[in-house]
């Protein structure tokens, strides 16, 4: 009797962990009772190992096995199992631009490979290891280092993921943008006084001393600003 007795094919999802008993061993795999409406197929390619000559070296009739659901065909009531643990990060979930934490698993002269939990490690080219020039990948990372990398390219057909550890271009651009200067309280008061004077000024006919009026107006604005900002002084 399976530990999953009463399991319905309709409720099974790829990646589900199940237990069952081997009911038949054939040339291409084993049929496993997992408690569903029909037995599940554990193909020999899904045993998680290749160092065997005969299938019964791995599984025998009556053995209890732990496996994962690989595929479900509800219409034809077929279930495929695998003893290979599914990746923590399904391929369909990997998106360009996403950032993941991972572990450096391999170093080559042209770059490093990082395990981000997908079915295959992603590669960080030597030119994508850091913002500056890198002569050797070992100058930046070591095997076993935990790093943060961003997906910049992926090929679903070839199951390849290209990663980058460089600073995103938009962040570099933002860092280079000049900061807006914040005016001081004195500058704010002076601007307000100038705006107030402009609103209250009415056009006048030019007079003999008109050429000197702008200078007198500016002096008057400056005196009023000092008075408003610091208060009346005796």
C-alpha positions as CSV (number, residue, x, y, z in Angstrom):
1,X,0.0,0.0,0.0
2,X,1.4,3.4,-0.9
3,X,1.8,6.2,1.6
4,X,-0.1,8.4,-0.9
5,X,-3.2,6.2,-0.9
6,X,-6.2,8.1,-2.2
7,X,-4.0,10.5,-4.3
8,X,-5.8,11.8,-7.4
9,X,-4.1,12.5,-10.6
10,X,-6.0,15.8,-10.8
11,X,-4.2,17.0,-7.7
12,X,-0.7,16.0,-8.7
13,X,1.7,18.8,-9.9
14,X,5.2,18.5,-11.4
15,X,7.7,18.8,-8.5
16,X,5.5,17.1,-5.9
17,X,7.4,14.6,-3.8
18,X,5.7,11.2,-3.5
19,X,6.4,7.7,-2.1
20,X,5.4,4.4,-3.6
21,X,6.2,0.7,-4.0
22,X,7.6,-0.8,-7.2
23,X,5.0,-3.1,-8.7
24,X,6.8,-4.0,-12.0
25,X,10.3,-3.8,-13.3
26,X,10.7,-3.8,-17.1
27,X,13.3,-3.1,-19.8
28,X,12.8,0.7,-19.8
29,X,11.9,1.4,-16.2
30,X,9.7,0.6,-13.2
31,X,6.0,1.0,-12.6
32,X,5.4,2.5,-9.1
33,X,2.2,2.5,-7.1
34,X,1.8,6.0,-5.6
35,X,-1.8,5.6,-4.6
36,X,-3.3,7.3,-7.7
37,X,-5.8,5.8,-10.2
38,X,-2.9,4.3,-12.2
39,X,0.7,3.4,-11.6
40,X,3.4,5.9,-12.4
41,X,6.4,5.3,-14.7
42,X,9.9,5.7,-13.4
43,X,12.0,5.7,-16.5
44,X,15.6,4.4,-16.3
45,X,16.8,7.8,-17.5
46,X,15.2,9.4,-14.4
47,X,17.0,7.2,-11.8
48,X,19.5,9.9,-11.0
49,X,22.5,7.6,-11.7
50,X,24.2,5.9,-14.6
51,X,26.6,3.6,-12.9
52,X,24.5,0.4,-13.4
53,X,24.2,-2.4,-15.9
54,X,20.9,-3.7,-14.9
55,X,17.8,-1.8,-13.7
56,X,17.3,-4.1,-10.7
57,X,20.7,-2.9,-9.4
58,X,18.8,0.3,-8.5
59,X,15.2,-0.7,-7.9
60,X,13.6,-4.1,-7.3
61,X,10.1,-5.4,-7.2
62,X,8.5,-4.4,-3.9
63,X,11.0,-1.7,-3.1
64,X,9.7,1.5,-1.5
65,X,11.0,4.5,-3.4
66,X,10.9,8.3,-3.0
67,X,10.5,10.3,-6.2
68,X,9.2,13.5,-7.7
69,X,6.4,14.0,-10.1
70,X,7.9,14.8,-13.5
71,X,4.9,15.0,-15.8
72,X,1.1,14.5,-15.5
73,X,-1.2,13.6,-18.3
74,X,-4.6,13.8,-16.6
75,X,-6.6,12.9,-19.8
76,X,-4.7,9.7,-20.4
77,X,-4.1,9.0,-16.7
78,X,-0.4,8.8,-17.0
79,X,2.2,9.9,-14.5
80,X,6.0,10.2,-15.0
81,X,8.3,10.2,-12.0
82,X,11.9,11.1,-11.5
83,X,14.4,10.5,-8.7
84,X,16.3,13.6,-9.7
85,X,15.4,16.4,-7.3
86,X,13.8,19.3,-9.3
87,X,15.7,22.6,-9.3
88,X,14.7,25.2,-6.7
89,X,14.3,27.7,-9.5
90,X,12.2,26.4,-12.4
91,X,13.4,27.4,-15.8
92,X,10.0,29.1,-16.5
93,X,10.5,31.4,-13.5
94,X,13.9,32.8,-14.7
95,X,13.4,36.3,-16.2
96,X,15.8,38.7,-17.8
97,X,16.7,41.5,-15.4
98,X,16.0,39.4,-12.3
99,X,18.7,39.3,-9.6
100,X,19.6,36.1,-7.7
101,X,22.0,35.0,-5.0
102,X,24.1,32.1,-5.9
103,X,27.4,30.2,-5.3
104,X,30.4,30.1,-7.5
105,X,30.9,26.5,-8.6
106,X,33.5,26.7,-11.3
107,X,36.1,29.1,-12.6
108,X,37.5,29.3,-16.1
109,X,39.8,31.8,-17.8
110,X,36.8,33.3,-19.6
111,X,34.5,33.6,-16.6
112,X,32.8,31.8,-13.7
113,X,29.8,29.6,-13.3
114,X,27.2,30.4,-10.6
115,X,24.6,28.1,-9.2
116,X,21.4,30.2,-8.7
117,X,19.2,27.2,-8.1
118,X,18.2,26.6,-11.8
119,X,18.7,23.3,-13.6
120,X,22.1,24.5,-14.8
121,X,24.5,27.1,-13.4
122,X,24.6,30.5,-15.1
123,X,27.8,31.9,-16.5
124,X,29.3,35.3,-15.6
125,X,31.7,36.3,-18.4
126,X,35.0,37.8,-17.2
127,X,33.9,41.2,-18.6
128,X,30.8,41.1,-16.5
129,X,32.5,40.3,-13.1
130,X,32.9,43.9,-12.0
131,X,32.7,47.5,-13.3
132,X,36.5,47.7,-13.8
133,X,39.0,45.7,-15.8
134,X,39.6,42.1,-14.6
135,X,42.8,40.2,-15.6
136,X,41.8,36.9,-14.0
137,X,38.5,35.8,-12.6
138,X,40.3,34.5,-9.5
139,X,41.1,38.2,-8.7
140,X,37.4,38.8,-8.0
141,X,35.9,35.5,-6.8
142,X,36.8,32.1,-5.5
143,X,35.0,28.8,-5.7
144,X,32.3,28.6,-3.0
145,X,31.8,32.4,-2.8
146,X,28.2,33.6,-2.5
147,X,27.6,36.3,-5.0
148,X,24.7,38.3,-6.4
149,X,24.2,38.3,-10.1
150,X,21.6,39.6,-12.6
151,X,20.2,37.7,-15.6
152,X,21.2,39.6,-18.8
153,X,20.6,36.9,-21.4
154,X,19.0,33.5,-21.6
155,X,18.5,30.8,-24.2
156,X,15.5,28.5,-23.5
157,X,16.5,26.2,-26.4
158,X,20.1,25.7,-25.1
159,X,19.2,26.0,-21.5
160,X,21.9,28.7,-21.0
161,X,21.8,31.6,-18.6
162,X,24.2,34.6,-18.9
163,X,24.7,36.6,-15.7
164,X,26.3,39.9,-14.8
165,X,27.8,41.2,-11.5
166,X,28.3,44.7,-12.9
167,X,26.4,47.7,-11.6
168,X,23.2,48.1,-13.7
169,X,23.6,50.9,-16.3
170,X,20.6,52.9,-14.9
171,X,22.2,52.9,-11.4
172,X,25.5,54.2,-12.9
173,X,23.7,56.9,-14.7
174,X,21.8,58.0,-11.6
175,X,25.0,58.1,-9.6
176,X,26.6,60.3,-12.1
177,X,23.7,62.8,-12.3
178,X,24.5,66.1,-10.5
179,X,22.7,66.7,-7.3
180,X,20.3,69.6,-7.1
181,X,21.6,72.3,-4.9
182,X,19.3,73.2,-1.9
183,X,19.1,77.0,-1.5
184,X,19.9,78.4,1.9
185,X,17.3,80.2,4.0
186,X,19.0,83.5,3.1
187,X,18.7,82.8,-0.6
188,X,15.1,81.8,-0.3
189,X,14.3,85.1,1.6
190,X,16.1,87.1,-1.0
191,X,14.2,85.5,-3.9
192,X,10.9,86.1,-2.1
193,X,11.8,89.8,-1.6
194,X,12.7,90.2,-5.3
195,X,9.4,88.5,-6.4
196,X,7.5,90.8,-4.0
197,X,9.2,93.9,-5.3
198,X,8.5,92.9,-8.9
199,X,4.8,92.4,-8.3
200,X,4.5,95.8,-6.5
201,X,6.5,97.8,-9.0
202,X,4.4,99.9,-11.5
203,X,5.9,101.4,-14.7
204,X,7.1,105.0,-14.4
205,X,8.3,107.6,-16.8
206,X,12.0,107.8,-17.1
207,X,13.4,110.6,-14.9
208,X,16.6,112.3,-14.7
209,X,17.8,110.0,-11.9
210,X,16.1,106.9,-13.5
211,X,19.4,105.3,-14.4
212,X,20.3,104.9,-10.7
213,X,16.8,103.5,-9.6
214,X,17.6,99.8,-10.3
215,X,20.6,100.0,-8.0
216,X,18.5,101.7,-5.3
217,X,15.8,99.1,-5.7
218,X,18.3,96.3,-5.2
219,X,19.7,97.9,-2.1
220,X,16.3,98.3,-0.7
221,X,15.4,94.7,-1.4
222,X,18.6,93.5,0.3
223,X,18.0,95.7,3.4
224,X,14.4,94.3,3.7
225,X,15.7,90.8,3.3
226,X,18.2,91.2,6.1
227,X,15.6,92.8,8.3
228,X,13.0,89.9,7.7
229,X,15.6,87.2,8.1
230,X,17.5,88.5,11.2
231,X,14.9,90.8,12.7
232,X,15.3,94.5,13.5
233,X,18.6,95.5,14.9
234,X,19.0,98.5,17.2
